[in-house]
Amino acid sequence: MKKTLLSQTKKILLVGPVLLISWLNYSFKAETDDIEWLDWSNKCLTESYNPLPDVKLKKWELALTNDYFLRLRKTYQHGKQEYFSFNLHRLNNVEYQGDDKVGVLQLNTTADDIIVQTYEDPKGDIDSMSTTLELPVRNMSSGRLDSLKNALSYFKAKGL
């Protein structure tokens, strides 16, 4: 019995510092790395994006890329596509209008920095620029919004 108690005490003495060092290393990390920010941001954007009801909308893709571009592509049933893209270093501010359940996230740039393109449009293809990208969203609590703003600010600073 004495031998078992002694071996258990040795295990605790050996394992304890290893766990403490691992915890300290993780908890004092200077900043979350890019991959974690990208993963969280993309998850937040895709879970929150709430395109307006349109029976012609076939699919949409919304992503923040590892080179700090925010891209939205909407594809409609008859092949028409709408594409929006801008580099986050051009982001001027983020505004939100709505409540916790539904609202609009407005991403504003300093100038006409948002690429707006349409393809296969019966009215003709369009190439233009904009200063605002409006994303209809759902389930955007104030905490989630603050976290998203922090992530976008982080990537804006990385892109400078």
C-alpha positions, 0 to 999 in steps of 0.5 A: 500500500505504501508503494502504491501511494508513493508511486501515485504521489510521484505521478502527480508531482510529474504530471502537475508541472507539465499541465501547469506549463501547458496551461500557462503557455496557452493562456498567455498566448500573445494573440490568436493566430490567423487560422483561428481568427479566419476559422471563427470569422468564416463560421460567424459569417456563414452562420449569420448570413441570411440572404433575402428570400429569393426563389431564384437564388440557387446558392451563395458563398461568403468567405474571408480569405487568408489574404484578407479579402471578404468575398460574396458570390451569389448564383441564381438558377439561370446562371446569373452571378453577383460577385462582391469583393474587397480587401479588409485593409480598405475597411473604414467601419462596420455598422449594424442595424437591427436586433439580436434576431435579424438585421443588416451588417454594413461594411463601409470602405474609405472609397469605392473599394468594393468590386461589384460584378455580375455575370450572365445577367440578361440585362448585361454584365456589370463591372462597378465599384461601391463603398458599402456592402450590406449583408443581411444577417440573423442571430447577431447578438451584441457579443457576437457582433463585437467579436466579429468587429474585432476579427475584421479589425485584426485582419485590417491591421494585418493587411496594412 
